[in-house]
Amino acid sequence: MRQDVAEWRGFERRIHDSLELAGLRDDSLRAELEAEVTAIEADLEKRSLAAMLSGPYDSENAILAIHAGAGGTDSQDWAAMLERMYLRWAEEQGYETEILDTTEGEEAGIKTVTMSVNGRFAYGYLRSEKGVHRLVRLSPYDAAHRRHTSFALVEVLPQVDAGDDELHIDPKDIEIEVYRSAGAGGQNVQKNSTAVRIRHLPSGIVVTCQNERSQMQNRESAMRVLRARLLEIRQTKRDEEIAVLRGDYTKAEWGSQIRSYVLHPYQLVKDHRTDHEVGNAQGVLEGNLNSFMDAFLRQRN
């Protein structure tokens, strides 16, 4: 809160200084003043958007997981494309990322990947990406080069501290297994058993982590993901109960994609929740996601 107040006061000073410069009516300052006004307008737009991030975990770090859907190699390649897209987006926003766990595809791409995205409002922005993403393109893995449709599921979870009283995990409720990290094709890539698999007995949730070099680091990362998944279950249950009372509950299914990315016969990325669309599909796949996140937040608010 103190940081927010300090930032808004600094922003207020910038506006005040610009008004003073404008009051001088000095033509030599015109170019400088116009550039500052443009920067202030962009900053105001960003701050207005951040003001919409008022959820209990919106300001927290995020855990993002991508799962390839049915479609074999094409869907696994699509999951890898989404991984790259989100890593590019996070880099542009100045967020730190860490790959916690990856299962490689047999021929190309990935079956699943779990990463942490660390930075202020990471979860608030990324929660707009939760759901099924659909890709339409000419398949590079089809000898006849036919058009294929691929699906991938994106999960977004808020990271919570181990000291959160609401998410205390009883050691008796988990089973921990260690094994050797595996690479593409399932071959062992480390001599020591550093990979960790944690099973939460009451819920049946299984979390794995194998990308760190030490067993302790993998265990800590796996526990982070487990806490996030337990929180997601709790939030989903509450949301469903409220939706049932309102009479607007709809179960999320694989077929109900939130966004489609079309690369052939034309280029278009369309979000089916907000109807926001962008013709530059390649730009979106390079991480230009802010317009979709903006549209989602404005519709939600």
C-alpha positions as CSV (number, residue, x, y, z in Angstrom):
1,M,0.0,0.0,0.0
2,R,2.8,2.4,0.9
3,Q,4.5,1.7,-2.4
4,D,1.2,2.4,-4.3
5,V,0.8,5.8,-2.5
6,A,4.4,6.8,-3.3
7,E,4.0,5.8,-7.0
8,W,0.8,7.8,-7.4
9,R,2.3,10.8,-5.7
10,G,5.3,10.6,-8.1
11,F,2.8,10.4,-11.0
12,E,1.0,13.4,-9.7
13,R,4.3,15.4,-9.6
14,R,4.9,14.5,-13.3
15,I,1.6,15.9,-14.3
16,H,2.1,19.0,-12.2
17,D,5.6,19.6,-13.8
18,S,4.1,19.1,-17.3
19,L,1.4,21.7,-16.6
20,E,4.0,24.2,-15.4
21,L,6.1,23.6,-18.6
22,A,2.9,24.1,-20.7
23,G,2.2,27.4,-18.8
24,L,5.6,28.8,-20.0
25,R,4.3,28.8,-23.6
26,D,7.9,28.2,-24.8
27,D,7.9,26.7,-28.4
28,S,11.3,25.2,-27.8
29,L,9.9,22.9,-25.2
30,R,7.0,21.8,-27.4
31,A,8.5,18.5,-28.6
32,E,9.7,17.6,-25.1
33,L,6.3,18.4,-23.6
34,E,4.4,16.4,-26.3
35,A,6.6,13.3,-25.6
36,E,6.0,13.6,-21.9
37,V,2.2,13.9,-22.3
38,T,2.3,10.8,-24.5
39,A,4.3,9.0,-21.8
40,I,1.9,10.2,-19.0
41,E,-1.1,9.0,-21.0
42,A,0.4,5.5,-21.4
43,D,1.3,5.4,-17.7
44,L,-2.2,6.5,-16.8
45,E,-3.7,3.7,-18.9
46,K,-1.4,1.2,-17.2
47,R,-2.3,2.4,-13.8
48,S,-6.0,2.4,-14.6
49,L,-5.6,-1.3,-15.5
50,A,-3.7,-2.1,-12.4
51,A,-6.4,-0.5,-10.3
52,M,-8.7,-3.3,-11.6
53,L,-6.5,-5.9,-10.1
54,S,-8.2,-5.9,-6.7
55,G,-8.7,-9.7,-6.2
56,P,-7.2,-11.2,-3.0
57,Y,-4.2,-12.7,-4.9
58,D,-4.0,-10.5,-8.0
59,S,-0.8,-8.8,-6.8
60,E,0.9,-12.2,-6.1
61,N,3.4,-14.3,-8.1
62,A,1.8,-16.9,-10.4
63,I,2.3,-20.6,-11.3
64,L,1.5,-21.3,-14.9
65,A,1.1,-24.8,-16.3
66,I,0.5,-25.9,-19.9
67,H,-0.8,-29.3,-20.9
68,A,-0.9,-30.6,-24.5
69,G,-4.3,-31.9,-25.5
70,A,-5.4,-34.6,-28.0
71,G,-3.6,-34.3,-31.3
72,G,-0.3,-36.0,-30.7
73,T,2.9,-34.2,-32.0
74,D,0.9,-31.2,-33.2
75,S,-0.6,-30.5,-29.8
76,Q,2.7,-31.0,-28.1
77,D,4.4,-28.6,-30.5
78,W,1.5,-26.2,-29.8
79,A,2.1,-26.5,-26.0
80,A,5.8,-25.6,-26.6
81,M,4.7,-22.6,-28.7
82,L,2.5,-21.4,-25.8
83,E,5.4,-21.9,-23.4
84,R,7.6,-19.6,-25.6
85,M,4.8,-17.1,-25.9
86,Y,4.4,-16.7,-22.1
87,L,8.1,-16.6,-21.5
88,R,8.4,-13.8,-24.0
89,W,5.5,-11.9,-22.5
90,A,7.0,-12.3,-19.0
91,E,10.3,-11.0,-20.2
92,E,8.7,-7.9,-21.7
93,Q,6.9,-7.2,-18.4
94,G,10.1,-7.5,-16.4
95,Y,9.0,-10.6,-14.6
96,E,11.3,-13.4,-13.5
97,T,10.4,-16.9,-14.7
98,E,11.6,-20.4,-13.6
99,I,10.8,-23.7,-15.2
100,L,9.8,-26.0,-12.4
101,D,8.9,-29.2,-14.3
102,T,8.8,-30.3,-17.9
103,T,7.7,-33.5,-19.7
104,E,9.1,-33.6,-23.2
105,G,7.1,-34.8,-26.2
106,E,8.2,-38.0,-28.0
107,E,9.0,-36.3,-31.4
108,A,8.8,-32.6,-30.7
109,G,7.3,-30.1,-28.3
110,I,6.2,-30.8,-24.7
111,K,3.5,-32.8,-23.0
112,T,3.4,-30.5,-20.0
113,V,5.4,-27.7,-18.4
114,T,5.0,-25.9,-15.1
115,M,6.7,-22.5,-14.5
116,S,6.7,-19.8,-11.9
117,V,6.2,-16.2,-13.0
118,N,7.4,-13.8,-10.3
119,G,6.6,-10.1,-10.2
120,R,3.9,-7.8,-8.9
121,F,0.5,-8.5,-10.4
122,A,1.8,-11.6,-12.3
123,Y,-1.3,-13.6,-11.2
124,G,-3.7,-10.7,-11.8
125,Y,-2.7,-10.4,-15.4
126,L,-2.1,-14.1,-16.2
127,R,-5.4,-15.3,-14.8
128,S,-7.0,-14.1,-18.1
129,E,-5.1,-16.9,-19.8
130,K,-6.6,-19.8,-17.9
131,G,-8.5,-22.2,-20.2
132,V,-8.2,-24.1,-23.5
133,H,-6.3,-22.5,-26.3
134,R,-6.9,-23.6,-29.9
135,L,-4.5,-23.5,-32.8
136,V,-5.4,-23.9,-36.5
137,R,-2.5,-24.2,-39.0
138,L,-0.9,-26.3,-41.8
139,S,0.8,-29.0,-39.8
140,P,4.6,-29.2,-40.2
141,Y,4.3,-32.8,-39.0
142,D,1.8,-34.0,-41.7
143,A,3.5,-35.3,-44.8
144,A,0.5,-34.0,-46.9
145,H,0.8,-30.6,-45.1
146,R,-2.9,-30.6,-44.3
147,R,-4.6,-28.2,-41.9
148,H,-4.7,-29.4,-38.3
149,T,-6.5,-28.1,-35.2
150,S,-4.6,-28.5,-31.9
151,F,-5.5,-27.8,-28.3
152,A,-3.7,-27.0,-25.1
153,L,-4.9,-26.3,-21.6
154,V,-3.4,-23.4,-19.6
155,E,-3.7,-23.4,-15.9
156,V,-2.9,-20.3,-13.8
157,L,-2.5,-20.5,-10.0
158,P,-1.6,-17.9,-7.4
159,Q,1.5,-18.6,-5.4
160,V,0.9,-18.6,-1.7
161,D,3.4,-18.6,1.2
162,A,4.1,-21.6,3.3
163,G,3.0,-19.6,6.3
164,D,-0.5,-19.2,5.1
165,D,-2.7,-20.5,7.9
166,E,-5.5,-21.4,5.5
167,L,-3.3,-23.7,3.5
168,H,-1.4,-25.6,6.2
169,I,-0.5,-29.1,4.8
170,D,-0.2,-31.8,7.4
171,P,3.0,-33.9,6.7
172,K,0.9,-37.0,7.4
173,D,-1.2,-36.1,4.4
174,I,1.6,-36.3,1.8
175,E,3.8,-39.0,0.3
176,I,7.1,-38.0,-1.2
177,E,9.0,-40.1,-3.8
178,V,12.4,-39.3,-5.3
179,Y,13.6,-40.5,-8.6
180,R,16.1,-39.7,-11.4
181,S,15.2,-36.8,-13.7
182,A,14.1,-37.8,-17.2
183,G,14.7,-36.1,-20.5
184,A,13.1,-36.5,-23.9
185,G,12.1,-40.1,-24.6
186,G,12.2,-40.9,-20.9
187,Q,16.0,-41.5,-20.6
188,N,17.6,-40.6,-17.2
189,V,19.6,-37.4,-17.4
190,Q,21.0,-37.4,-13.9
191,K,22.8,-40.2,-11.9
192,N,21.4,-39.1,-8.6
193,S,17.7,-39.2,-7.6
194,T,16.9,-35.5,-7.5
195,A,13.5,-35.4,-9.0
196,V,10.6,-35.3,-6.5
197,R,7.0,-36.5,-6.8
198,I,4.5,-35.5,-4.0
199,R,1.1,-37.0,-3.6
200,H,-1.5,-35.3,-1.5
201,L,-3.5,-38.1,-0.1
202,P,-6.8,-36.3,0.8
203,S,-7.2,-34.7,-2.6
204,G,-5.3,-37.2,-4.8
205,I,-3.2,-34.3,-6.3
206,V,0.2,-35.4,-7.6
207,V,2.9,-32.8,-8.2
208,T,6.3,-33.5,-9.7
209,C,9.4,-31.3,-10.1
210,Q,12.7,-32.3,-11.7
211,N,14.2,-29.2,-13.2
212,E,16.4,-28.2,-10.3
213,R,19.8,-29.8,-9.6
214,S,19.1,-30.6,-5.9
215,Q,16.4,-32.8,-4.3
216,M,15.8,-30.1,-1.7
217,Q,15.1,-27.4,-4.4
218,N,12.8,-29.7,-6.3
219,R,10.9,-30.5,-3.1
220,E,10.5,-26.9,-2.2
221,S,9.2,-26.1,-5.7
222,A,6.8,-29.1,-5.7
223,M,5.4,-27.9,-2.4
224,R,4.8,-24.4,-3.9
225,V,2.9,-26.0,-6.7
226,L,0.9,-28.2,-4.4
227,R,-0.1,-25.2,-2.2
228,A,-1.2,-23.4,-5.3
229,R,-3.3,-26.3,-6.6
230,L,-5.0,-26.7,-3.2
231,L,-5.8,-23.0,-3.1
232,E,-7.2,-23.3,-6.6
233,I,-9.5,-26.2,-5.6
234,R,-10.8,-24.2,-2.6
235,Q,-11.4,-21.1,-4.8
236,T,-13.1,-23.1,-7.5
237,K,-15.4,-24.8,-5.0
238,R,-16.5,-21.4,-3.6
239,D,-17.0,-20.0,-7.1
240,E,-19.1,-23.0,-8.2
241,E,-21.3,-22.7,-5.0
242,I,-21.9,-19.0,-5.7
243,A,-22.6,-19.7,-9.4
244,V,-25.1,-22.5,-8.5
245,L,-26.9,-20.1,-6.2
246,R,-27.1,-17.5,-9.0
247,G,-28.2,-20.1,-11.5
248,D,-25.4,-19.5,-14.0
249,Y,-23.0,-22.4,-13.2
250,T,-21.4,-23.9,-16.3
251,K,-18.8,-26.7,-16.0
252,A,-15.5,-26.0,-17.8
253,E,-14.9,-28.5,-20.6
254,W,-12.1,-29.1,-23.1
255,G,-14.4,-28.1,-26.0
256,S,-15.0,-24.6,-24.6
257,Q,-11.8,-22.9,-25.8
258,I,-11.2,-19.3,-24.6
259,R,-9.1,-18.3,-27.5
260,S,-8.4,-19.4,-31.1
261,Y,-5.1,-18.8,-33.0
262,V,-5.6,-19.1,-36.7
263,L,-2.5,-19.3,-38.9
264,H,-4.1,-20.7,-42.0
265,P,-5.9,-19.8,-44.3
266,Y,-5.6,-16.3,-42.7
267,Q,-4.1,-14.9,-39.6
268,L,-6.3,-14.1,-36.6
269,V,-6.2,-14.5,-32.9
270,K,-9.7,-14.1,-31.3
271,D,-10.7,-14.3,-27.6
272,H,-14.1,-15.9,-27.4
273,R,-15.0,-14.3,-24.0
274,T,-14.4,-10.7,-25.0
275,D,-14.5,-10.9,-28.8
276,H,-11.2,-9.0,-28.8
277,E,-9.2,-10.0,-31.9
278,V,-5.8,-9.2,-33.4
279,G,-4.8,-9.9,-37.1
280,N,-1.1,-10.2,-36.3
281,A,-1.1,-13.8,-35.0
282,Q,2.7,-14.0,-35.1
283,G,3.0,-10.9,-33.0
284,V,0.7,-12.5,-30.4
285,L,2.8,-15.6,-30.4
286,E,5.9,-13.4,-29.8
287,G,4.3,-12.4,-26.5
288,N,2.1,-9.4,-27.4
289,L,-0.7,-10.4,-25.0
290,N,-1.5,-7.2,-23.2
291,S,-4.4,-6.2,-25.4
292,F,-6.2,-9.5,-24.6
293,M,-5.5,-9.1,-20.9
294,D,-6.7,-5.5,-21.0
295,A,-10.0,-6.6,-22.7
296,F,-10.5,-9.4,-20.1
297,L,-10.0,-7.1,-17.1
298,R,-12.2,-4.4,-18.5
299,Q,-15.0,-6.9,-19.2
300,R,-14.7,-8.4,-15.7
301,N,-14.9,-5.0,-14.1
